[in-house]
């Protein structure tokens, strides 16, 4: 068979299928008409920082399970989620800022990647751990026996200039101006040095006289 297309002769031939065309609709009766697959919603990805899997429930509506296996939907598939790669990391609490009464403790709080350890800003603000907290030590002893403290010989036998033992007493020593006594100056340490440094700053400069 010849046809003329765009001024050119084209040879065509009829094509025939050897088998009859399959039907696209078939009849059913009773429960067989309800034989379809039903699938639930997909679950969350099993990983929130990388590749994982998500699942769903797939059931046959036919009470006898007469559903076409070739048309069964997938019950599991691969997924990727990177929404939870960063998390808050905290350091150890510091010592209390006060040796008596109320004080504060601090710690380092950082947003870091779970895998690489890199710092980031993707951590949820609402779940950020506290960086400070109150701490309570023993009650401060505000009632100081000045007569005992102002006795260098007795104090030399009882106290040493180490750690925080002079935190309260050095205030009294400054008020009584005992830093002028070398015995107290040696025991009061930095407190007396700061005391004299402040005194020097308060003196008028030579140019102003």
Protein Blocks (a to p, Z undefined) as FASTA:
>chain_A
ZZdeehiacdddddddfbdcddfbdcdehjllmmccddddddddfbfgbcdddddddddf
bfnlpacfklpccfbdcdddfklmpccddddddddfbfghjdddddddddddfklopacf
kbcfklpccfbdcdddddddfbccfklmmmmklmmmmpccehjllmmmmmmmmmnopmmp
mklmmmnmmmmmmmmmmmmmmpccfklZZ
